[in-house]
């Protein structure tokens, strides 16, 4: 998460760091993923293929019967009763329609299942990635992969895959039927194949790369827009509006140019493909007439093969359309399956903290080399104590919190938790023992109780209610229809920022971690509510180590230990009274706060 206390120069470095994109998969990985998906759904896929196979075979009957009728009329001695032929044609068309309906229905279900599996795999990998890796990626990168890229794949697996299977089966069976009808004429349906193959080989790789560039450009633009929207207060405070507008305009231009390239390539490729599947119709009709004149083909045979050739145009057109879409889908799939599979964690592996102390030993951190945000920090936070980190804007408070929470790795030095190096902790141990709560609280579109049980699924209604009462949240929840079972989110009840913070703190009270780091976690609450909640946390988290970034200095004044930062360094450490007597950075911040000012706006000392 971006540090809201960065100066503009530091913000530029952070902006560059946040654009570290996730990797994309190579062709071999994509093929392996496709094979895995097909194997896991081979039963349904086999049923879909069989339905389409029968449908295509039934669809070959009407042209054959029509050819028999034409020959019978030409020879004035129908070998097939006319009324029976008409009935057969009608039955064939009807049966084919029913088979195609059931085939598409099965294919649609298969596509939705495959798409759901892909989405679940992607989300699972993102959730199991180390926090520092997730934090190093632009917000728009993950959002773009989970929305735009997924949507491209969704349309392909739901419609593209079944229609492609149907088109390929139609081509194979129809070409075979053409040779059966008349071997001398059957070859004409293939005269466009060389044109299609050459044109496709020329443009396939270029199209896939162009679509990949388009998706990447859209991702970068999403990141720019989201960063600007989420950091609106910072943009306004540091007068960055013009710079952000220029960055977004540049991103829009890049995305527009990236979108034009695949369209231009498709516009050059598609007409060549169309020549390839309209040419056989002309050649078949011409050669068929010539063979009929020589007595080497019956008029009915020519009619049948011409109808088969005509029937190939639709499937070829579908293949051309979906081939283009598959290039886009291949680029999207590369971005989805390119998210690495985190190594499986061995249950019980890694160190467990001996106690709840935090030691920072010579820690430095920079989002960009040469621009340290935290520099040579030394700090000891005792077991079960309450500490507050204070300092003016740009001091590096949030970044220090991220380092102590294990969200960011130290560039130099190390952080010890309970005597063990934080870098050696497996993700599950980190999540079990250290919690970071920020002011950016998310409320899920579920019930109040479900939102709290995310932290402790086994919590009873009584435990949920007690946690909500402790934070004061029941004062507004009791007014909702359903109480703790009331739905939250859009089209239901949308909590205010203060109410969201109460829910976040209630989650913590349900299952308190060994070490709790609060970054502006109560900033939206009124002063009296903050003080009451601070008392609740003090009682409920007795024996737990609490570290709080305190922008509201009335909270800091009640801490056991205050850490004052300036310019990325820890300037002084002590209690409220000790630091006031020292009359340095904290004392100046306190005087500003006590007279109604904002210590956040104070320049670095």
C-alpha positions as CSV (number, residue, x, y, z in Angstrom):
1,X,0.0,0.0,0.0
2,X,1.4,3.5,-0.8
3,X,2.7,5.4,2.2
4,X,0.4,8.4,2.5
5,X,3.3,10.3,4.2
6,X,5.7,10.4,1.3
7,X,7.0,13.6,-0.2
8,X,6.4,14.2,-3.9
9,X,9.9,13.0,-4.8
10,X,9.5,9.9,-2.8
11,X,6.0,9.4,-4.3
12,X,7.6,9.3,-7.8
13,X,9.9,6.5,-6.7
14,X,6.9,4.6,-5.1
15,X,4.9,5.1,-8.3
16,X,7.6,3.5,-10.3
17,X,7.8,0.6,-7.8
18,X,4.1,0.0,-8.0
19,X,4.3,-0.6,-11.7
20,X,6.3,-3.9,-11.3
21,X,4.0,-6.1,-13.3
22,X,3.3,-9.7,-12.5
23,X,4.9,-12.2,-15.0
24,X,3.2,-13.7,-18.0
25,X,3.3,-17.3,-19.0
26,X,5.2,-18.7,-22.0
27,X,3.6,-20.9,-24.7
28,X,4.6,-24.1,-23.0
29,X,2.9,-23.1,-19.7
30,X,-0.2,-22.1,-21.5
31,X,-0.4,-25.4,-23.4
32,X,0.1,-27.3,-20.1
33,X,-2.7,-25.3,-18.4
34,X,-5.0,-25.9,-21.3
35,X,-4.3,-29.7,-21.2
36,X,-4.9,-29.7,-17.5
37,X,-8.2,-28.0,-17.9
38,X,-9.3,-30.4,-20.6
39,X,-8.2,-33.4,-18.7
40,X,-10.1,-32.3,-15.6
41,X,-13.3,-31.9,-17.7
42,X,-12.7,-34.7,-20.3
43,X,-16.1,-36.4,-19.5
44,X,-18.2,-33.3,-20.3
45,X,-15.9,-32.4,-23.2
46,X,-16.3,-35.8,-24.7
47,X,-20.1,-35.5,-24.5
48,X,-20.1,-32.1,-26.2
49,X,-17.9,-33.4,-29.0
50,X,-20.1,-36.5,-29.5
51,X,-23.3,-34.3,-29.7
52,X,-21.7,-32.0,-32.2
53,X,-20.4,-34.9,-34.2
54,X,-23.8,-36.4,-34.5
55,X,-25.3,-33.0,-35.3
56,X,-22.9,-32.4,-38.1
57,X,-23.4,-35.9,-39.5
58,X,-27.2,-35.4,-39.5
59,X,-26.7,-32.0,-41.2
60,X,-25.0,-33.8,-44.2
61,X,-28.2,-35.7,-45.0
62,X,-30.4,-32.9,-46.4
63,X,-27.9,-31.9,-49.2
64,X,-27.4,-35.5,-50.1
65,X,-31.2,-36.1,-50.4
66,X,-31.6,-32.8,-52.4
67,X,-28.9,-34.1,-54.8
68,X,-30.9,-37.3,-55.2
69,X,-34.1,-35.3,-55.9
70,X,-32.2,-33.2,-58.6
71,X,-30.9,-36.3,-60.3
72,X,-34.3,-37.9,-60.2
73,X,-35.9,-34.8,-61.9
74,X,-33.0,-34.6,-64.4
75,X,-33.5,-38.3,-65.4
76,X,-37.3,-38.1,-65.1
77,X,-37.0,-41.3,-63.0
78,X,-36.6,-40.4,-59.3
79,X,-34.7,-43.1,-57.5
80,X,-36.0,-41.7,-54.3
81,X,-39.7,-40.8,-53.7
82,X,-40.1,-37.0,-53.7
83,X,-42.3,-36.9,-50.6
84,X,-40.0,-39.2,-48.7
85,X,-37.0,-37.0,-49.7
86,X,-38.7,-33.8,-48.5
87,X,-39.7,-35.5,-45.3
88,X,-36.1,-36.7,-44.8
89,X,-34.8,-33.2,-45.5
90,X,-37.2,-31.6,-43.0
91,X,-36.5,-34.3,-40.4
92,X,-32.7,-33.8,-40.8
93,X,-32.9,-30.0,-40.4
94,X,-35.1,-30.4,-37.3
95,X,-33.0,-33.1,-35.7
96,X,-29.8,-31.2,-36.4
97,X,-31.3,-28.1,-34.7
98,X,-32.2,-30.1,-31.6
99,X,-28.8,-31.7,-31.4
100,X,-27.0,-28.4,-31.8
101,X,-29.2,-26.9,-29.0
102,X,-28.3,-29.6,-26.6
103,X,-24.6,-29.5,-27.7
104,X,-24.4,-25.7,-27.1
105,X,-26.2,-26.1,-23.7
106,X,-23.6,-28.7,-22.6
107,X,-20.8,-26.6,-24.0
108,X,-22.0,-23.5,-22.2
109,X,-22.0,-25.4,-18.9
110,X,-18.5,-26.7,-19.6
111,X,-17.3,-23.2,-20.4
112,X,-18.7,-21.8,-17.2
113,X,-17.1,-24.6,-15.2
114,X,-13.7,-24.1,-16.9
115,X,-13.9,-20.3,-16.4
116,X,-14.8,-20.7,-12.7
117,X,-11.8,-23.0,-12.2
118,X,-9.5,-20.5,-13.9
119,X,-10.9,-17.6,-11.8
120,X,-10.6,-19.7,-8.5
121,X,-7.0,-20.7,-9.4
122,X,-6.0,-17.0,-10.1
123,X,-7.6,-15.7,-6.9
124,X,-6.1,-18.6,-4.9
125,X,-2.6,-17.8,-6.2
126,X,-3.0,-14.1,-5.5
127,X,-4.1,-14.7,-2.0
128,X,-1.2,-17.1,-1.3
129,X,1.4,-14.8,-2.7
130,X,3.8,-13.1,-0.2
131,X,2.3,-9.7,0.9
132,X,5.4,-7.8,-0.2
133,X,5.0,-9.2,-3.8
134,X,1.3,-8.2,-3.9
135,X,2.2,-4.8,-2.6
136,X,4.9,-4.3,-5.2
137,X,2.4,-4.7,-8.0
138,X,0.2,-1.8,-9.2
139,X,-3.4,-2.0,-8.1
140,X,-4.6,-1.9,-11.7
141,X,-2.4,-4.8,-12.6
142,X,-4.3,-7.3,-10.4
143,X,-7.6,-5.6,-11.1
144,X,-7.1,-5.7,-14.9
145,X,-6.1,-9.4,-14.8
146,X,-9.1,-10.3,-12.7
147,X,-11.6,-8.3,-14.9
148,X,-10.5,-7.4,-18.4
149,X,-8.3,-10.5,-19.0
150,X,-10.9,-12.8,-17.4
151,X,-13.7,-11.4,-19.5
152,X,-11.7,-12.1,-22.7
153,X,-11.2,-15.7,-21.6
154,X,-14.8,-16.0,-20.4
155,X,-16.2,-15.4,-23.8
156,X,-13.8,-17.9,-25.4
157,X,-14.4,-20.8,-23.0
158,X,-18.2,-20.2,-23.0
159,X,-18.7,-19.7,-26.8
160,X,-15.5,-19.8,-28.6
161,X,-14.4,-23.3,-27.6
162,X,-17.7,-25.1,-28.5
163,X,-18.2,-23.1,-31.7
164,X,-14.6,-24.0,-32.8
165,X,-15.1,-27.7,-32.0
166,X,-18.4,-27.6,-34.1
167,X,-16.7,-25.8,-37.0
168,X,-13.7,-28.2,-37.1
169,X,-16.1,-31.3,-37.0
170,X,-18.2,-29.7,-39.7
171,X,-15.1,-29.1,-41.9
172,X,-13.8,-32.6,-41.5
173,X,-17.1,-34.4,-42.1
174,X,-18.2,-32.1,-44.9
175,X,-14.9,-32.4,-46.9
176,X,-15.1,-36.2,-46.4
177,X,-18.7,-36.2,-47.7
178,X,-17.7,-34.1,-50.7
179,X,-15.1,-36.8,-51.7
180,X,-17.7,-39.5,-51.2
181,X,-20.2,-37.7,-53.4
182,X,-17.7,-37.3,-56.2
183,X,-14.0,-37.9,-55.8
184,X,-13.2,-35.9,-59.0
185,X,-15.1,-32.9,-57.6
186,X,-14.4,-33.2,-53.9
187,X,-10.9,-31.7,-54.1
188,X,-12.3,-28.3,-55.1
189,X,-13.5,-27.6,-51.6
190,X,-9.8,-27.4,-50.5
191,X,-8.5,-24.9,-53.0
192,X,-8.6,-22.1,-50.5
193,X,-6.7,-23.9,-47.8
194,X,-3.2,-22.7,-49.0
195,X,-4.3,-19.1,-48.9
196,X,-5.8,-19.4,-45.4
197,X,-2.7,-21.2,-44.0
198,X,-0.2,-18.8,-45.5
199,X,-2.1,-15.7,-44.4
200,X,-2.7,-17.1,-40.9
201,X,0.9,-18.1,-40.3
202,X,1.9,-14.6,-41.3
203,X,-0.3,-12.8,-38.8
204,X,-0.8,-15.3,-35.9
205,X,2.2,-14.5,-33.8
206,X,2.0,-10.8,-34.5
207,X,-1.6,-10.7,-33.5
208,X,-1.0,-12.5,-30.2
209,X,1.8,-10.1,-29.3
210,X,-0.3,-7.1,-30.2
211,X,-3.2,-8.3,-28.0
212,X,-0.7,-8.9,-25.2
213,X,0.6,-5.4,-25.5
214,X,-3.0,-4.1,-25.6
215,X,-3.9,-5.9,-22.3
216,X,-0.7,-4.7,-20.6
217,X,-1.4,-1.1,-21.7
218,X,-4.9,-1.3,-20.3
219,X,-3.5,-2.6,-17.1
220,X,-1.0,0.3,-16.8
221,X,-3.8,2.8,-17.5
222,X,-6.0,1.2,-14.8
223,X,-3.2,1.5,-12.3
224,X,-2.7,5.2,-13.1
225,X,-6.4,5.9,-12.7
226,X,-6.9,3.9,-9.5
227,X,-3.8,5.3,-7.9
228,X,-5.0,8.8,-8.6
229,X,-8.5,8.2,-7.3
230,X,-7.3,6.4,-4.2
231,X,-4.6,9.0,-3.4
232,X,-6.9,12.0,-4.2
233,X,-6.1,13.6,-0.9
234,X,-2.4,13.3,-1.4
235,X,-2.7,14.6,-5.0
236,X,-4.5,17.6,-3.7
237,X,-2.2,18.2,-0.8
238,X,0.9,18.2,-2.9
239,X,-0.6,19.9,-5.9
240,X,0.0,16.8,-8.1
241,X,-3.1,17.2,-10.2
242,X,-1.4,18.4,-13.3
243,X,1.3,15.7,-13.1
244,X,-1.3,13.0,-12.7
245,X,-3.4,14.3,-15.5
246,X,-0.4,14.2,-17.8
247,X,0.4,10.7,-16.7
248,X,-3.1,9.5,-17.4
249,X,-3.2,11.3,-20.7
250,X,0.0,9.5,-21.7
251,X,-1.5,6.2,-20.5
252,X,-4.7,6.8,-22.6
253,X,-2.6,7.5,-25.7
254,X,-0.6,4.4,-25.1
255,X,-3.7,2.2,-24.6
256,X,-5.3,3.7,-27.7
257,X,-2.3,3.0,-29.9
258,X,-2.0,-0.5,-28.4
259,X,-5.7,-1.1,-29.3
260,X,-5.2,0.1,-32.9
261,X,-2.4,-2.3,-33.7
262,X,-4.4,-5.6,-33.5
263,X,-7.3,-4.0,-35.4
264,X,-4.9,-3.0,-38.2
265,X,-3.4,-6.5,-38.3
266,X,-6.9,-8.1,-38.4
267,X,-8.0,-5.8,-41.1
268,X,-5.1,-7.0,-43.3
269,X,-5.5,-10.7,-42.4
270,X,-9.2,-11.2,-42.6
271,X,-9.8,-10.3,-46.3
272,X,-7.2,-12.9,-47.3
273,X,-9.0,-15.5,-45.3
274,X,-12.3,-14.6,-46.8
275,X,-10.8,-15.1,-50.3
276,X,-9.7,-18.5,-49.1
277,X,-13.2,-19.7,-48.2
278,X,-15.2,-18.0,-51.0
279,X,-12.9,-19.1,-53.8
280,X,-13.8,-22.8,-53.4
281,X,-17.5,-22.0,-54.1
282,X,-16.7,-20.5,-57.5
283,X,-14.2,-23.2,-58.4
284,X,-16.6,-26.0,-57.3
285,X,-19.4,-24.6,-59.4
286,X,-17.2,-24.1,-62.5
287,X,-15.4,-27.5,-62.3
288,X,-18.7,-29.2,-61.5
289,X,-20.3,-27.8,-64.6
290,X,-17.3,-28.9,-66.7
291,X,-17.4,-32.4,-65.3
292,X,-21.1,-32.7,-65.8
293,X,-20.7,-31.7,-69.4
294,X,-18.1,-34.5,-69.8
295,X,-20.4,-37.0,-68.2
296,X,-18.0,-37.4,-65.3
297,X,-20.5,-36.1,-62.7
298,X,-24.2,-36.2,-62.2
299,X,-26.0,-32.9,-61.8
300,X,-27.2,-34.1,-58.4
301,X,-23.6,-34.8,-57.4
302,X,-22.6,-31.3,-58.4
303,X,-25.5,-29.8,-56.5
304,X,-24.6,-31.8,-53.4
305,X,-20.9,-30.8,-53.5
306,X,-21.8,-27.1,-54.2
307,X,-24.2,-27.2,-51.2
308,X,-21.4,-28.8,-49.1
309,X,-19.0,-26.1,-50.2
310,X,-21.6,-23.4,-49.3
311,X,-22.1,-25.0,-45.9
312,X,-18.3,-24.7,-45.3
313,X,-18.4,-20.9,-45.4
314,X,-20.2,-20.5,-42.1
315,X,-17.8,-22.8,-40.1
316,X,-14.7,-21.2,-41.8
317,X,-16.1,-17.7,-40.9
318,X,-16.5,-18.9,-37.3
319,X,-13.0,-20.2,-37.3
320,X,-11.6,-17.0,-38.6
321,X,-13.5,-15.0,-36.0
322,X,-12.5,-17.2,-33.1
323,X,-8.9,-17.5,-34.3
324,X,-8.7,-13.7,-33.9
325,X,-10.4,-13.9,-30.5
326,X,-8.1,-16.8,-29.5
327,X,-5.0,-14.6,-30.0
328,X,-6.5,-12.1,-27.6
329,X,-7.6,-15.0,-25.3
330,X,-4.1,-16.5,-25.4
331,X,-2.6,-13.2,-24.3
332,X,-5.2,-13.0,-21.5
333,X,-4.6,-16.6,-20.5
334,X,-0.8,-15.9,-20.4
335,X,-1.4,-13.1,-17.9
336,X,-3.8,-15.2,-15.8
337,X,-1.7,-18.4,-15.5
338,X,1.5,-16.4,-15.4
339,X,0.8,-15.6,-11.8
340,X,3.2,-18.0,-10.1
341,X,2.0,-20.9,-8.0
342,X,3.4,-20.2,-4.5
343,X,5.3,-23.0,-3.0
344,X,3.2,-25.3,-0.8
345,X,3.9,-24.6,2.8
346,X,4.6,-27.5,5.1
347,X,2.3,-27.6,8.0
348,X,4.1,-26.4,11.1
349,X,7.2,-25.3,9.2
350,X,9.1,-22.1,10.1
351,X,9.8,-20.5,13.4
352,X,7.2,-19.6,16.0
353,X,7.8,-16.4,18.0
354,X,9.0,-17.0,21.5
355,X,7.4,-13.9,22.9
356,X,5.6,-10.8,21.5
357,X,8.6,-8.4,21.3
358,X,9.6,-6.6,18.2
359,X,13.2,-5.6,17.5
360,X,14.3,-3.4,14.6
361,X,18.1,-3.8,13.9
362,X,19.6,-1.2,11.5
363,X,16.7,-1.4,9.1
364,X,16.7,0.6,5.9
365,X,14.2,0.5,3.1
366,X,13.8,2.2,-0.3
367,X,11.1,1.8,-2.9
368,X,13.8,2.9,-5.4
369,X,17.6,2.5,-5.0
370,X,19.2,5.7,-3.6
371,X,15.9,7.1,-2.2
372,X,15.5,5.6,1.3
373,X,12.2,6.0,3.0
374,X,13.3,4.4,6.2
375,X,17.0,4.7,7.1
376,X,19.1,2.9,9.8
377,X,16.3,2.4,12.1
378,X,17.0,0.8,15.6
379,X,14.1,0.1,17.9
380,X,13.0,-2.3,20.6
381,X,9.3,-2.8,21.4
382,X,8.8,-4.9,24.5
383,X,6.4,-7.8,25.0
384,X,2.9,-6.7,25.8
385,X,3.6,-3.0,25.5
386,X,1.7,-0.2,23.6
387,X,3.8,1.9,21.3
388,X,2.9,4.9,19.1
389,X,4.8,6.0,16.0
390,X,4.4,9.8,15.4
391,X,6.0,12.2,13.0
392,X,5.3,14.8,10.3
393,X,4.3,14.1,6.8
394,X,7.0,12.2,4.9
395,X,8.6,10.8,8.0
396,X,8.2,7.1,7.0
397,X,5.8,6.0,9.7
398,X,3.6,3.8,7.5
399,X,6.6,2.3,5.8
400,X,8.1,1.3,9.1
401,X,4.8,-0.3,10.0
402,X,4.9,-2.3,6.8
403,X,8.4,-3.5,7.6
404,X,7.4,-4.6,11.1
405,X,4.3,-6.4,9.7
406,X,6.4,-8.3,7.1
407,X,4.5,-6.7,4.2
408,X,7.8,-5.2,2.9
409,X,11.2,-6.8,3.2
410,X,14.0,-4.6,4.6
411,X,16.6,-3.4,2.1
412,X,19.2,-3.6,4.8
413,X,19.0,-4.8,8.4
414,X,16.4,-7.1,9.9
415,X,13.2,-7.2,12.0
416,X,13.0,-9.7,14.8
417,X,9.7,-10.9,16.2
418,X,9.9,-12.9,19.4
419,X,13.6,-13.4,18.8
420,X,13.1,-14.9,15.3
421,X,14.0,-13.1,12.0
422,X,10.7,-12.0,10.4
423,X,12.1,-12.8,6.9
424,X,12.1,-16.6,7.9
425,X,8.4,-16.6,8.9
426,X,6.1,-18.6,6.5
427,X,3.0,-16.6,5.4
428,X,0.7,-18.6,7.6
429,X,2.8,-17.8,10.7
430,X,2.8,-14.1,9.9
431,X,-0.9,-14.1,9.5
432,X,-1.4,-16.0,12.7
433,X,0.7,-13.7,14.9
434,X,0.8,-10.3,13.3
435,X,-2.1,-8.2,12.1
436,X,-2.0,-4.9,10.3
437,X,-5.1,-2.8,10.3
438,X,-5.2,0.4,8.2
439,X,-7.7,3.2,7.6
440,X,-8.6,1.6,4.3
441,X,-11.1,-0.9,5.7
442,X,-13.0,-3.1,3.2
443,X,-16.6,-4.2,3.9
444,X,-17.7,-7.3,1.9
445,X,-21.1,-7.6,0.4
446,X,-22.2,-10.1,3.1
447,X,-23.9,-9.8,6.4
448,X,-22.4,-8.1,9.4
449,X,-21.7,-11.4,11.1
450,X,-20.1,-12.8,8.0
451,X,-17.8,-9.8,7.7
452,X,-16.6,-10.5,11.3
453,X,-16.3,-14.2,10.8
454,X,-13.8,-13.7,8.1
455,X,-11.3,-13.5,10.9
456,X,-12.8,-16.3,13.0
457,X,-15.2,-18.6,11.1
458,X,-16.1,-20.5,14.3
459,X,-17.3,-17.4,16.2
460,X,-20.8,-17.7,17.7
461,X,-23.4,-15.0,17.4
462,X,-22.8,-14.1,21.1
463,X,-19.0,-13.6,20.4
464,X,-19.8,-11.5,17.3
465,X,-22.3,-9.3,19.3
466,X,-19.8,-8.9,22.2
467,X,-17.1,-7.7,19.8
468,X,-19.4,-5.3,18.1
469,X,-20.6,-3.9,21.4
470,X,-17.0,-3.4,22.6
471,X,-16.3,-1.2,19.6
472,X,-19.6,0.7,19.8
473,X,-20.8,-0.7,16.5
474,X,-24.0,-2.2,17.9
475,X,-25.4,1.3,18.3
476,X,-26.0,1.5,14.6
477,X,-26.2,-2.2,13.8
478,X,-29.2,-2.7,16.1
479,X,-31.1,-0.2,14.0
480,X,-30.6,-2.4,10.8
481,X,-33.2,-4.9,9.8
482,X,-31.9,-8.2,10.9
483,X,-29.2,-6.9,13.3
484,X,-26.0,-8.8,12.9
485,X,-27.6,-10.7,10.0
486,X,-28.3,-7.5,8.0
487,X,-26.6,-7.3,4.6
488,X,-23.9,-4.8,4.0
489,X,-22.7,-3.3,0.7
490,X,-24.3,-1.8,-2.4
491,X,-28.1,-2.3,-2.6
492,X,-28.1,-2.9,1.1
493,X,-26.5,-0.8,3.9
494,X,-23.2,0.9,3.1
495,X,-21.3,1.7,6.4
496,X,-19.7,5.1,6.9
497,X,-15.8,5.2,7.1
498,X,-16.2,5.4,10.9
499,X,-18.5,2.4,11.0
500,X,-16.2,0.4,8.7
501,X,-13.3,1.1,11.2
502,X,-15.5,-0.2,14.0
503,X,-16.1,-3.4,12.1
504,X,-12.4,-3.8,11.4
505,X,-11.5,-3.5,15.1
506,X,-14.3,-5.8,16.1
507,X,-12.7,-8.5,13.9
508,X,-9.5,-8.0,15.8
509,X,-11.3,-8.4,19.1
510,X,-12.7,-11.7,18.1
511,X,-9.3,-13.3,17.7
512,X,-6.5,-10.9,18.9
513,X,-3.1,-11.5,17.3
514,X,0.1,-11.6,19.3
515,X,1.2,-8.3,17.7
516,X,-1.3,-5.7,16.4
517,X,-0.2,-2.8,14.2
518,X,-2.8,0.0,13.7
519,X,-2.2,2.5,11.0
520,X,-4.8,5.3,11.3
521,X,-7.3,2.5,12.3
522,X,-9.5,4.9,14.3
523,X,-8.9,8.1,12.3
524,X,-12.5,8.4,11.2
525,X,-13.9,8.2,14.7
526,X,-14.8,11.2,16.9
527,X,-12.3,12.1,19.6
528,X,-14.5,10.8,22.5
529,X,-15.2,7.5,20.6
530,X,-11.5,7.1,20.0
531,X,-10.7,7.5,23.6
532,X,-13.4,5.0,24.7
533,X,-12.3,2.5,22.0
534,X,-8.6,3.0,23.1
535,X,-9.7,2.0,26.6
536,X,-11.5,-1.1,25.2
537,X,-8.5,-2.1,23.2
538,X,-6.2,-1.6,26.2
539,X,-8.3,-4.0,28.3
540,X,-9.1,-6.5,25.6
541,X,-5.5,-6.7,24.3
542,X,-3.8,-6.8,27.7
543,X,-0.6,-8.8,27.2
544,X,-0.6,-8.3,23.5
545,X,1.9,-6.0,21.7
546,X,0.2,-3.0,20.1
547,X,1.9,-0.6,17.7
548,X,-0.1,2.3,16.6
549,X,0.7,5.0,14.0
550,X,-0.9,8.0,15.8
551,X,-1.8,10.9,13.6
552,X,-4.1,11.9,16.5
553,X,-1.6,12.7,19.2
554,X,-4.2,12.3,22.0
555,X,-3.9,8.6,21.3
556,X,-0.1,8.7,21.3
557,X,0.0,10.4,24.7
558,X,-1.5,7.3,26.4
559,X,1.1,4.9,24.9
560,X,3.8,3.2,27.0
561,X,6.4,4.3,24.4
562,X,6.4,6.9,21.7
563,X,8.6,6.7,18.6
564,X,9.1,10.0,16.9
565,X,10.3,9.9,13.3
566,X,11.7,12.5,11.0
567,X,13.0,12.2,7.5
568,X,12.9,8.4,7.5
569,X,14.9,8.1,10.8
570,X,13.8,7.4,14.3
571,X,14.6,10.7,16.0
572,X,13.6,10.0,19.6
573,X,12.0,7.3,21.8
574,X,10.3,7.8,25.2
575,X,7.1,8.3,27.1
576,X,4.9,11.3,26.6
577,X,6.3,13.2,29.6
578,X,9.9,12.3,28.8
579,X,9.6,13.6,25.3
580,X,7.8,16.8,26.3
581,X,10.7,17.5,28.8
582,X,13.2,16.9,26.0
583,X,11.5,19.6,24.0
584,X,12.4,18.3,20.5
585,X,10.4,16.9,17.6
586,X,7.5,15.3,19.6
587,X,7.2,18.4,21.8
588,X,6.8,20.6,18.8
589,X,4.2,18.3,17.3
590,X,2.3,18.1,20.5
591,X,2.1,21.9,20.8
592,X,0.7,22.1,17.3
593,X,-1.8,19.4,18.1
594,X,-2.7,20.9,21.4
595,X,-3.5,24.3,19.8
596,X,-5.8,22.7,17.1
597,X,-3.2,22.2,14.3
598,X,-2.3,19.1,12.3
599,X,1.1,17.6,13.0
600,X,0.9,15.8,9.7
601,X,1.3,19.1,7.9
602,X,4.5,20.0,9.8
603,X,7.7,19.8,7.6
604,X,10.3,17.3,8.5
605,X,12.7,18.7,11.1
